[in-house]
Amino acid sequence: MSSMTAAAPHAIAAHPALAGCAIWTVALDQAPSQDALATLSDDELARMGRFAFERDRGRFAAGRAALRFLLGDVLDRDPASLRFSTGPHGKPWLGDDPELAFNLSHSAGSAIIAIDRARRHRTIGVDLELRREVRDAMSLAQSCFDEDELDALAACDAAARDDAFLQGWTRKEACLKAGGAGFSAGAIPSTGIDVSPRHVVLPDGTHAWLESLLFPHAIAALAVIEPRHDAP
């Protein structure tokens, strides 16, 4: 790590790279240090203050501090110096280094962060959901799974259905986040509900490489969109 180690949140765990992206998980229920909190911008502190519960304020701060630390380490910069901008659907990017692709997702007390350190002009999206019982999984799936995915989910036995739903959900979220959109944007890509890597065609016609990540406590997915090379 760089000289910024003193500001690092303590609960960051590195994982093997996936699709050329570095991957970390973060335990958000371990309160960030004062040094880590000091890296947050006024806007982030204001957003933190809008959460009604202390637990949620702490989780937000821990996630943002971890993201700042990891990006700062990649760039060899002070985490507090980083300035974020957001796209039309709220996806953050670095205003002074837009080629560094990264994404963060959180679920309750856990988060996942992906960074494409090589600056290959790619865009990435990541999503994480804690393993849990999903009540009315079939009803929820009706709004975003295609016919084949619904059939596959219906064929799962009760013990496997929750994980299968979360696999499908995270895969779709990751693809939509890579494209800078979300479920509210309309068209939803077909991704499958298993964990097989695959190419996915997004609603705007671009192609994403999609992989799932399985953890003991959570299910996640990473989507990577390569730059377009349109013919002249």
C-alpha angles and dihedrals in degrees: 000000000000129000088279092077092111090068095049119120106242099229103065117125123191121219133191114287116262126203088349093305127119112236131204134171122210129204102220099190092072103089114241117245122253088253090056092047089052090065093064120102124238089255092053092048089051091050090048090052092055093067110100097214128059091225091059092045090053093048093050092048093047092052095048092045090051092049091049092048094050094046090046090052092050091048096037089234137128106271090223091060094062116109119200129205126188135223125230091277095044100263109151126229134168111264094209097039108034093161093068103092118206141150139188133202130180138191119188106305099353134074138182126210127193125189127183097212095182095070094225092164089254127140121220139194130192132186133187133191127180115240106256145134110290109206114213092007092165092052092048091048092056090075098053113013122087124231096270092048092049091051091049091049092049090052092057117100116241094261093056100037098084093054091044091053092048091048091055093043096050092046092055093044092050092051094047092047091050088056091048095248138095142211090286090062093078121236115070122202125238107247107156123239098247124084099251116133111243147155114260129198110223124214092262092053097257120130126236131192108227130198133170126222122206123203128176091251103027149028122225141171136204125205124191125193116200118217117269118249101195117192114251 
